[in-house]
Amino acid sequence: MLTVAAEQISVTMGIDHCFVILHEREHDKRIALCSCGSQDHENETGLESIFEAASHEITQRQLAYFLSHNNSLDSSRELPMPVIGIPIPHENGSQLGTLFVASSNPRRLWLKNEVEMLLSVAHQLSLSVQHARIFHATERQARTDFLTGCLNRRGFDNTLDVEFSAALENQTLLSFITIDIDSFKRINDSYSHDTGDIALRTVANILVELIRGSGVVGRLGGDEFGILLPGHSVEKSATLAEQIRDCVARTRIPDLPESVTVSMGIATFPVHALLQNNLLLMADKALYDAKDSGRNCARIARNAQPLDDTI
């Protein structure tokens, strides 16, 4: 959407550079979230400092800021690049971003109707961006478990579909770890459901922290979690599972006098299964093996079953 708008503005106005920067404040600093433009501006000399200066001025004034143009500029010396920065406003009065237009012609003057058009475009971009963010926020909520902040079953299954299809197409490894909190019903019954919720959130936070950047964590229901690990071998997944087991067992949970432990089952495509459903089944069988082995451990799926998978 933003790239299309920038391209159309460039064509309509006959200028060289037009792009949109969306940004937000973080720790009193403005950070760029997205930059979309009609040309690759990263290699354009001098653009960065001009855009930073214009954006700063716009943020301070919350209105369009125009770099001054002097018709009597001496053509024998280096001339500035004419720039317009139009704020993209949020309905709450803050600034969503900035619409930047720049010309390589140092004597380029911005006409009133061009400025009015850019203001109108900035308004439309504001509405479009806010609507898009509302849609994505709603979609994210629908995919997120409200208690732990992990993906819920729907979100995890959708991600599994995508990752398994990619692994199948590229013939790459995809490991799945299913995780179950040991004796969770007893924790709820003995120490209250609030304590059980704290245990769930604690385990979820450990999983997210240890998996960060290498996989996806989801709460599949009750006290069961799942982890997808694209590109992870059986051995690498087993090592990670042991790190998870150890970290959970060593973590103390408020109002819970006993340690929380987890049992895990590990299965890897294409080592243990060639079909998506079978991958989950093999991991579940390995989880039962872990439970039968006394809990607080991880077990790898016992056997590859390519014949079953090809049926």
N, C-alpha and C positions, 0 to 999 in steps of 0.2 A: 504494500500500500504506500509506504513512505517513499520507496524508490520510484514508483510510478509517478507519484506527485512531483518529485524532484525533476524527473525527466521531462514531464509535461511543462513545468515552469521554465526549464532551460530552453525548450523549443519555442514556447510562446514569447518569451522575452528576448530570445536571441542572445543569451549570456553563456558564459563558459562554465560557471560553477554554481550549483545549487544543491544543498543537502540539508537534511534535518537531523538535529541532535536531540535525543531524548535524554533527560538527566534527572537526577534526584540528589538530595543532600544526604550525606553520610558523615557523621562526626564533624559537622560544620564545614564539610568540603563538598563541592559539587562533583559528582562522578558521572561520566557518560555511560548510559545504558545501551544506547544504540546510535549508530551513525549510518545514514543511508543517503547516497548521493548519485548524481548522474555520471560523475567521473571519479576516477581514483585520485582523490585530493591529498592522499598521504604523502605523495612525492612532490607536491607543489610547493616550491620555496616560498616561505613567508606567510602561507595561509594560516598556519597554526597560531602564530602570535596575534594576527589580526582577528581571528575568530575568538580567541580567548579574551582579547580586549573588548571586542564588541559584546560578547556574551556577558562579561562582567558588568559592563555598563547597562545592559538591558536588565540584568538581574537587579541592579541597584534602583533603577527607575521604573521597572515594570511597564515600559512602553517602548515603542520602536525607537531605535537609535540609528542615526545616519552619520556615517563618517563625513566630515566636511569636504566639500569639493570647491576648488578655487579655479574659476575660468581663466585666470591670468597665470596659471602655473607655467614655469619655465620648462619648455620641452627638452632643454639641454641637460637637465638633471633627472635623477631617478624619480619616477612618479609613483604615488601610492596606488594600491588596487582598490577601486570603489567597492564598498561592501554595504549591504543592508542586512540588519539582523532584526527579525520580527519575533517577538515572544509568542510561544504557543501556550495560552493560559489554561489553567485548570479552573473548574467552576467554583472551587473554594478560595480562589484568589492567588494561589501559588502558581509556579511556572512549571509546566510539563517539559518544555524544551524550547528550542530555538530553530527558526527557519532562516537559513543563511543563503544569501544570493551575492555572488561576486562576479565582477567583470575584469577581464585582462586589459580592457581599454581604460587607461588612467583618466580619460576625460569623460567617461560615461556618466551621464546624469540620470537620475531616477525620476521618471515622470509621475505625476500625481495619480493617474489611473493605474500605473504599475504598482504603486504603493498600496492603493486601495485593493487591488487584486490580491496582493500578498497578504494583506490583513484578513481578507475573506478566506483565503486558503488556510491561513494559520488557524482561523476559527473552525473551519471544517476538519482540519487535522486534529484539533483539540477534541472535538466531539467523537471522531473516529477512534482516536487512541483511548479515550476514556471508556467508550463502549467495548473496545477490544479487551481492555484490562478487566472490565467487569465480567465479560464472557470467560476469559481465562481464569479469573479468580473463582468463578462458579464451577468451572470444569475441574479446577484443581481441588476444590472442596469435595466434589463428587468422587474424586479418586483418592482422597486422603482419609486415614483413620483419625477420628476426632480426638481419641485419647492419647495416642502415641505420636501422631504426626507423620507416621510412615504411610506408605501406600496402603489402601485397603484392598480387599480381595479383588474388586473390580479393576482397580488401577494396576495391581500386580499381574493379574491375568492378561490384561492388555499389553503390558510390558513384556511378559513372557512370550506372547504371540509374536511380537516384533523381534525379540532377541532370538527366539528359536528359529524363525524363518531366516534371519540373517545367518545364523550358524549353519543351518541346513544348506543354504545357497552357497556360502563361502567355504563350507566344510571346515569350520573352526570349532574349537572347544567351547562348550557352555556347561558350567557346573551349577547344580541346584542343591542348596542345603536347606533342609527342613528342620526347624528348631521348636522344641517343646519345653516349657518350664516344668520342672519336676514337681510333683505333688502340689500343683497350683490350687486344686480344689480345697485341699487341707489348709492352705494359707488363707484362702478366702473365709473358710468356715471358722478357723481358729483365731484369726487376727482382724477380721472385717474385710469387706469388699474395698474399702478405701485403701487399706494397706495392700490389697491385691492390685489395685490400680497403680499404686506407686511402684510396685514390683514390675508391672508391665512396662511402665514408662522408663524405668531404670534399665531394664534389659533392652528396650528399643533404642535408648540413647547409646548404649554400649555398641549395639550392632551398627547403628548409623555411623558412629565415630570410627569404628574399626574398618568398615567397608567403604568409607568415604572415597569417592573417586574411582573405585574399582568394581562397583556392583550396585545392585538395587535391593532395598529392604522393604518387605511388606508384612503387615499383620494379616494373616490368613483367616483368623477367627479365634476367639477365646484367648488361650495362651500359646497359640501356634504362630510362628513367624516363618517367613521364607526369604531366602537370599538367592539372587541370580548373580552369577559371576562369569560374564563373557570373557573368553580367552583363558580361563583358569583350568589348569590340569587337575587331575585327581589329587596329586601330591600337594600342589599349592593350596587347593581347597581344604585339604585335611589339616595343613599347617595353620591356616586361618581359623578353622573350626576349633583347634586346640587353643588358639589365642582367645577366642570368644569364651570357651569353657572356663579357662583360667581367670579371665577378667571378671566374668559374672560371679564365679565362686568367691573371689576375693572382695567383691563389692558389698559393703554393708548398707542395708536399707533401713531407714528410720522406722521405728515402731515394730521392727521385725527382729526378734532375738536370734533367729537362726539364719544360716546362709541360704541364698537362693542358688539353685543349680539348674543347668539345662542339659537336655539330651538332644543329639543331632544325628541326622541321616544325610549322607552325601551320595549324589549320583552325577555322572558326567556324560554329556553327549559328545561323541558317539561311542564312548567306551562301554557304557552300561545300557544305553537305549538309543534307538534310532527314531522313535516317535515321541512327540511331546508328552502325551499322556503317560507313556511308559516311563519316561524320565521321572515324572512325579511319583509314580508307583514304586519305582526302584528306590527312590529316596525315602519314601514312607516305610518300606520294608527294612531299610537300614536303620531308620529311627526306632522301629520296634526291636531290632537287634540291640540297639543302645539301651533301651528300656529294660530288656531282658538281661542285659549285662550288668545291671545294678545302677543305671542312670549316671548322670554327671559325666558323660563321655560322648564321643562321636564315633560313628561307624560308617564305613564305606560300603556301598552296595556290593553284594557278594559276587555276583557273576554277570558278565555281559550276556545279553539274550538277543542276539541279532535275528535268530530264526523267528522268535515271537514277534519281533518288531516288524518283520516284513510281511506278516499275515494281513 
